[in-house]
């Protein structure tokens, strides 16, 4: 994963890319007709190609790989305390309905002799989010990738996002959010280390801070009650 089609997209020629866009645009014209619209009216004449180009941008993570993202930005460093980059904006598309979900991701790790350039943490999250995704997978992919690259003492990733497939359709619950996490190494094994990460990385807007603090307290209580 991703599929073999990802390889052909990454290495295709300009002519092949243009053919891909035209094929997508033709399919989008069919979609417009099927929803009851007239793709020949003025406002929709250029929509199929616009949307094809937009969809290629939304999914540009298929054209990226970890080697290019990291670009040798791994450094030997005698630092053994927690490193956290938090509240990184994430934009992705649900693979089930192809509608957006947006939120923030926080990434932490404890080095084991090597550190990663800070911007690379955000770029890794960006690469995985710019694909057709589910939130659970993004969270785990970011964590396991950092684990494989650095071999740190542990990695922790949390993500909170609002899914348009729950807001615009289905149960239609604006304001709802989904929280996922992935804890590896010492973050999974040591409750105090995990709790420190959750406390430091937890983000709340002033208007909703009190509610989120209560939620955070309940989450910690749940973790402790299960002996995690």
C-alpha positions in Angstrom: 0.0 0.0 0.0 -0.4 2.3 -1.8 -1.2 0.4 -5.0 0.8 -0.1 -8.1 -1.0 2.8 -9.7 0.9 5.1 -7.4 4.2 4.1 -9.0 3.0 4.9 -12.5 1.5 8.3 -11.4 4.8 9.3 -9.7 6.9 8.5 -12.8 4.6 9.4 -15.6 5.5 11.8 -18.4 3.8 15.2 -19.0 1.9 13.7 -21.8 0.7 10.9 -19.7 -0.3 13.3 -16.9 -2.3 15.4 -19.3 -4.1 12.3 -20.5 -4.8 11.3 -16.9 -6.4 14.7 -16.2 -8.5 14.6 -19.4 -9.8 11.1 -18.4 -10.7 12.4 -15.0 -12.4 15.5 -16.4 -14.5 13.4 -18.7 -15.6 11.2 -15.7 -16.5 14.3 -13.7 -18.7 15.6 -16.6 -20.6 12.3 -16.4 -21.0 12.8 -12.6 -22.4 16.3 -13.2 -24.9 14.9 -15.6 -25.9 12.2 -13.2 -26.6 14.6 -10.4 -28.9 16.5 -12.7 -26.7 19.3 -13.8 -25.8 20.7 -17.2 -22.0 20.5 -17.7 -22.3 22.8 -20.7 -23.6 25.8 -18.8 -21.2 28.7 -18.3 -20.5 28.1 -14.6 -19.6 24.4 -15.1 -17.8 24.5 -18.4 -14.3 24.4 -16.8 -15.4 22.6 -13.6 -14.4 19.1 -14.7 -10.8 20.0 -15.4 -10.6 22.3 -12.4 -11.8 19.5 -10.1 -9.4 17.0 -11.8 -6.5 19.3 -11.1 -7.7 19.9 -7.5 -8.1 16.2 -6.9 -4.5 15.6 -8.0 -3.4 18.3 -5.6 -5.5 16.9 -2.7 -3.8 13.5 -3.3 -0.3 14.6 -4.1 1.0 12.4 -1.3 0.9 9.5 -3.7 3.7 11.2 -5.6 6.0 11.6 -2.5 8.1 9.0 -0.7 9.9 8.9 2.6 13.4 9.1 1.1 12.7 12.4 -0.6 10.9 13.8 2.4 13.7 13.0 4.9 16.4 14.1 2.5 19.2 13.0 4.9 17.9 15.3 7.6 18.8 12.8 10.4 21.4 14.0 12.8 23.5 12.5 15.6 22.6 14.3 18.8 23.0 13.5 22.5 19.5 14.4 23.5 17.3 12.0 25.4 14.3 14.1 26.4 11.0 14.4 24.6 10.7 16.2 21.3 7.2 17.3 20.3 5.8 19.1 17.3 2.2 19.8 18.0 -0.9 21.2 16.4 0.2 20.6 12.8 -2.8 21.3 10.5 -3.9 18.2 8.6 -6.2 18.1 5.5 -7.1 14.8 4.0 -9.9 13.0 2.2 -12.0 10.1 3.5 -11.5 7.0 1.3 -15.1 5.9 1.9 -16.9 9.0 0.7 -14.1 11.1 -0.8 -15.0 14.1 1.2 -12.6 16.1 3.4 -11.6 15.6 7.0 -9.5 18.3 8.7 -7.8 18.6 12.0 -4.5 18.8 13.9 -1.8 16.2 14.6 0.8 16.2 17.3 4.0 14.1 17.1 6.5 13.3 19.8 9.4 11.0 20.2 12.3 10.4 22.6 15.6 10.2 20.7 18.0 7.4 21.0 21.1 9.2 19.7 19.6 10.6 16.6 17.1 13.4 15.9 15.1 14.4 12.8 14.8 17.9 11.4 11.7 19.4 12.9 10.0 20.3 9.7 10.3 16.7 8.5 7.8 15.6 11.2 5.2 17.9 9.7 6.2 16.9 6.1 5.7 13.2 7.0 2.2 13.9 8.3 1.5 16.0 5.2 2.6 13.2 2.9 0.4 10.6 4.4 -2.6 12.9 4.8 -2.5 13.9 1.1 -3.9 10.5 0.1 -7.3 8.8 0.3 -7.2 7.9 4.0 -8.8 7.0 7.2 -7.7 8.9 10.3 -6.6 5.7 12.2 -4.2 4.8 9.3 -2.6 8.3 9.2 -2.0 8.2 12.9 -0.3 4.8 12.7 1.6 5.5 9.5 3.2 8.6 10.9 4.2 6.9 14.1 5.6 3.7 12.5 7.5 5.7 9.9 9.3 7.8 12.6 10.0 4.6 14.5 11.6 3.0 11.4 13.7 6.1 10.5 15.1 7.0 13.9 14.8 3.8 16.0 14.0 6.1 19.0 13.1 5.1 22.5 9.5 5.7 21.6 7.0 7.6 19.4 3.7 9.1 20.2 1.1 10.5 17.8 -2.3 12.0 18.5 -4.7 13.4 15.9 -8.1 15.2 16.3 -10.2 15.9 13.2 -13.6 16.8 12.0 -15.0 14.5 9.3 -17.3 16.0 6.7 -18.8 12.5 6.1 -20.3 12.9 9.6 -21.1 16.6 9.4 -22.5 17.0 5.8 -24.2 13.6 5.5 -25.0 10.5 7.5 -25.6 11.5 11.2 -25.0 15.2 10.4 -23.3 16.2 13.6 -21.5 19.5 13.3 -19.0 20.0 16.1 -18.2 16.4 16.6 -14.5 15.4 16.4 -12.6 12.1 16.2 -9.4 11.5 18.3 -6.9 8.8 17.5 -3.5 7.9 18.9 -0.6 5.6 18.3 1.9 4.9 21.1 5.1 3.0 20.5 8.1 2.0 22.6 8.4 3.8 26.0 5.1 5.8 25.3 3.2 2.5 25.3 5.2 0.9 28.1 5.4 3.8 30.6 2.2 5.4 31.7 4.0 8.5 33.1 5.8 9.2 29.9 2.6 8.8 27.9 0.7 11.1 30.3 3.4 13.7 30.0 3.1 13.7 26.2 -0.7 13.9 26.3 -0.5 16.8 28.8 2.0 18.8 26.8 0.5 18.1 23.4 -3.1 18.6 24.3 -4.5 21.7 22.5 -7.6 23.6 23.2 -9.2 26.8 22.0 -10.0 29.3 24.8 -13.7 29.1 24.1 -13.7 25.3 24.5 -10.8 24.8 26.8 -12.8 24.0 29.9 -14.7 21.2 28.1 -11.6 19.8 26.6 -9.8 19.8 30.0 -12.6 17.8 31.4 -12.4 15.4 28.5 -8.7 15.2 29.0 -9.1 14.4 32.7 -11.6 11.7 31.8 -9.3 10.3 29.2 -6.4 10.0 31.7 -8.7 8.4 34.3 -9.8 5.9 31.7 -6.2 5.1 30.8 -5.3 4.6 34.4 -8.3 2.5 35.1 -7.3 0.1 32.4 -3.7 -0.1 33.8 -2.2 1.4 30.6 
